Amino acid sequence: MSFSHRSPILRASGIVKRFPGVVALDGVSLELYPGEIHALLGENGSGKSTLAKVISGIYVPEEGEILLEGRPLRLLSPADAVRHGVFYVPQNPNLVERLTVAENVLIALGSYGLLSRVGGVRDLITGEAAKLGISVDPDAEVYRLSYTQRQMVELIKASLLGARVLLLDEVTTYLPKSIRELFYGYLRKLRDEGKAVVLITHKVSEAVEVADRVTVLRAGKDVGTLERGRVD
């Protein structure tokens, strides 16, 4: 799959992010295209999660620029990112455990004024779960769900919020192999719908298996991007 003739949906250029005593990102750049799975690969501490949090509005960089469809994007919060179709899924799902799945989804939609888009939220939840090949009870309290099901709820939220750029931060770490294969299939469906899916991982084998392109980070710097078939 060649991306040379296409325009990126999102471009981050020269991103610098510092924390006390640490330069977490040192002039990092990244291009994301619609209809791709893009692995962000690196060891712990390489800066990959920090970059994802900058792109999703959790962190504000000291230097650099983010363009969305060629236009400057100034993000001051995750809410800003979501309104522009950029959604971050953390390794540990961000859900209210004593509320039901449906209530968590409705809270997310209500927070961004999107409740009017959704009629039967329960049907939407079960439909998205079926695409992954698992079942999620919309009326189940979150604390009763498995880790896999909770991650699925996060993806359902992203889908209903209209995410066009989806950043998944080490979300496969605790998934059993059989579930990971189903999960990869779901990511390919999102890609085929035209979304830009970023899979943040420290596993070379996962990046090679799933991604159309791989960007490697090391010590806060991007050291190269390769397309499928050129990763070894």
FENWO-V516382 format. One record per helix or strand of 2 or more residues. SS is the DSSP state (hx for helix, st for strand). FROM is the first residue (numbers start at 1). TO is the last residue. If there is no record, write none. Layout:
BEGIN
ss->{SS,SS}
from->{FROM,FROM}
to->{TO,TO}
END
This chain:
BEGIN
ss->{st,st,st,hx,st,st,hx,st,hx,hx,hx,hx,hx,st,hx,st,hx,st,st}
from->{10,22,36,48,63,71,78,86,101,115,121,142,147,165,177,196,204,213,221}
to->{19,32,41,55,68,72,83,89,111,117,132,144,160,169,192,201,210,218,227}
END
